[in-house]
Amino acid sequence: MSLSEKFIVLPFKRVRGNLTPGEMRQASNPAAAERIAEALADRVVGVAAYSVMVDLETGDMTSPRVLCRFGETAEIAA
């Protein structure tokens, strides 16, 4: 198993009254993830930037850590 730290930004939207994650975006570093999240904040219900560990062989993500959040967001499971 080969793990690598990745930085993702996850916007949230409302679908039929429920908070739903949108399309995940990848960032090159924590500062870039925070900038992307801040830029999206006015256009979505909520957005969060995370640091996650990714198994490069399987693509599984673990150990999510919130870098920043704006608006309404939901917890993501490891």
N, C-alpha and C positions, 0 to 999 in steps of 0.2 A: 504494500500500500504506500503510495507516494502522495503526501499532502502538500497543498500549496495554498497560501492565503490569497483570497480574492476580495475585491471590493465591489459591492453591488448596490444599486439604488432601486427601490421598489415603490412605485406609486400605487395609491389605493383609490378606488372609485366606488360609487354606490350603484348596485344593480338590484332593482326591486326592493330597495330599502336596506339591503345587506352590504356591509363593507367587503369589497372584493379586491384582491391584488391585481394590478395591471401588468404590463409587460416589464420584465426585469431588464435593467441596463447595467452593464459592467463599466467600472471605472479603473483607471490605471493606478490610483493611490488613494489614501484616505481623504486628502484635501480635495481631489477631483470629485470624489463621491459626494462630499459635502456641498461642493459648488453646484453639482448637477441637481441634488435634492433641493437646494435653495432656489434654483432657477425654476424648478417644476412646482414649487409650493403654491404659487398663485393660480395654477391651472388645474389642480386636482384636489380632491377632498383631503388627502393626506399623502405624505411621502416620507420614507425613511431610508437612510444609508446604513449599510451593514458591512462588517468585516466577517467573512466566513472562511472556514477551512474546506477545501475541495479535494476529494480523492481523485487524482488525475486519471486513474484507471477506470473508475466506475462513474464519475461525475457526481457522486453523492456529496451533499453539503452538510457540514456539522459545525458546531460551536458558533452560532451567530452572535455577534456583538454589535449593538446599536452604536453607530457613530453620531447620528443626529436624527431628529424627526420633526416634522412640521404637520400640523393639523391632526386629523383622525387617522390612526394607524392601528394595525392588529399585530399581535405577536406572531412571529414565524417559528415554526417547529424545526428542530434540528433534524 
